């Protein structure tokens, strides 16, 4: 997915218009946050009975906890992307949410 | 016959049918004679509608009855549905945005449309379209199986053709309003379906433990049941199935948005912001699905016995959740739950048949049978195709052992995963050669199907075929060479097939370039992949581009 070198400025600064022309507003080092929820696939981390929560073994409640973790990670990436897109297109970005 | 349950169910079913027919007037365009209108609802659904529509599409009735049934039978392994739907959204967020943008710019309706534009290869596009249709058909049949589980629990459990009559009636109604209203019908009905599901499940997960002595006691009783001599279940993962759990969750997550019907919901949305917001909001359904899975344990603790299917004479494990509701709740609430499951079958069945019809129309009818078709002819063809698809699904339930549709669904996941290099990887790089993609698809498909065929239905005797989607690593062999002869660890067949597919594609690409095989033309430009709007006059340009005949004249 990184067939081109990562040459963007950090997330907080709006990217130069030249960088935008090449990559759009999707690319950002902050996107690496999307890899965090994949920890859920490492089964030995939580494949245990104890400790229990509300009577549920750790296997179940800890996997439930990954739901909000995933939401937070995706949410942060989405917020940053929306901000970049707004900076890139100005008020025109709202035009994509036309009510009709 | 459970009259109160049946009454509540029928009333709600009639209500959504009226909604389905009325949906044709909802956010109506000037003309419905275009595939964008019938098949994608005009490409203008906002955040809320998309949330209900995609939620109703991904979390199907079958999931709602089959996941608890899997936990009921196997325990922890059945819980893979939760990691599956959690890792899904971070994985697909960025590719889906690119797919939406490029489809908006070029007017693509199906994943095969995109492949056609990206690689200029009708063969590759046709392979992708056929894979999509073949994988979707049994998925529709499974929705019917979910609906039938509810109908049979309510007492409509006759044998023979009469036993299938209620299902048939329900599907005729569904077929008629989908024909008329297109994607608008399931989008509107999804509101009712999801509200019902949320109410029913939330009540169930808080009320049932209080009746059954709390989750601790439910889990302990289930563990005790599993410790019996002829049980294959366990409340934790064992030594050999942890890799299977992780690869099944990951493989299913990668496969989900390769199914044409999932993409339909995404392409129907009005903008990139809508998709982003939904990737944050859709996990609410995952939470619900996890809680539903736990109901499998509640059914074990409550001593639920699955109903014997009047048509096949065998116990149908899909009925355990309906039976649990019948035992534990008053009749009217059970009726509400059945309506939630039943309507939950109609929404995805409608979207799936629309997606399959879009594939047929755009990538087979227009590509091979009638290249100069007008938008109005396309819309007409798709509406007819959606009828054929639905009746095909009903016939497969009536005349073929339902077990066969479950096998087919298993195969569906493995084969749809083989389109990942041509559809998803292509969104990022065109490095892979189109003929290498065809070869990789062929190898992944052939090996995956062969491996699934080898998995015995009855592990004890080793008889039968298509008994599951997991194989021990020790069975892995390349032309007789077994690299891991003593490893009993299980793995998801689809994941291995995809790796082989990628390997073939990566090895053949430089070879094909070296021999100078034609690359094919790429209709897409890098800027198309992050466009926020279709350029002015895009519809006409896209039309000319996809109907190659007119363009070349």
Interface residues (C-beta under 8 A of the other chain):
Chain A: X1 X3 X21 X22 X23 X24 X25 X26 X31 X34 X35 X36 X37 X38 X40 X41 X42 X43 X44 X47 X48 X49 X52 X54 X55 X56 X57 X59 X60 X63 X64 X66 X67 X70 X71 X73 X74 X75 X77 X78 X81 X82 X85 X89 X92 X93 X95 X96 X97 X98 X99 X100
Chain B: X27 X44 X46 X47 X76 X79 X82 X83 X86 X87 X89 X90 X91 X93 X94 X97 X98 X209 X214 X215 X216 X217 X218 X219 X235 X236 X237 X242 X245 X246 X249 X250 X270 X271 X272 X273 X274 X276 X277 X279 X280 X283 X286 X287 X290 X294 X428 X429 X431 X526 X527 X529 X530 X532 X533
